[in-house]
Amino acid sequence: MCARCGTRAEGPQPTWTFSLENGTPRHYCERCSRDNLRAIEGRLDAQWW
């Protein structure tokens, strides 16, 4: 499940973005990843998006 929007993956394991934020593993769907690419690359936690 996407940690940002709650989208659930269907079928085989998706190619979602993985992030480790304050020791907590999180996965983000393709749409959320694209929408927040600069923040992800800048290593900002999701609370800053």
N, C-alpha and C positions, 0 to 999 in steps of 0.2 A: 504494500500500500504506500502511496506517495505521502511523504511526511508534510507536504505543503497543502495539497488540494484534496487528498483522500482518495484519489483514483486508485482502483484495484487493478492489478495486472491480470490479464486473461491469457490462457494458453501457456506456452513455454516461458521460461524465465526471461523477462524483458532486459533490454540493454539500457537500464536507467542509470542516472548519476548516483554515485555513492559518496557520502560525506560523513566525516567523523567530527561531531560538534560537542565540545566539552566532554569527550569520552563516550558520547551516545552515537551509535551508528544510525544513519538516516539514508533513505533512498528517495530520489525525486524522479517523477515521470519525465518523459521527453519534453512535454510542453512547458512544465515548470522549469526544467533545466534550460531550455532555450530562452524563456522569458527573463531568467535571472543569471545568465551566463557571466556577466561581468562581476557580479557579486560573488559567484561561486569561484571564479578564477582568482579573485582578490582575497579568497578565503574568509569572507565575512559570514558569520553565522546567520541562519535563516531569519532570526529576529530583526536583522538589519535590512532585509530585502524590502 
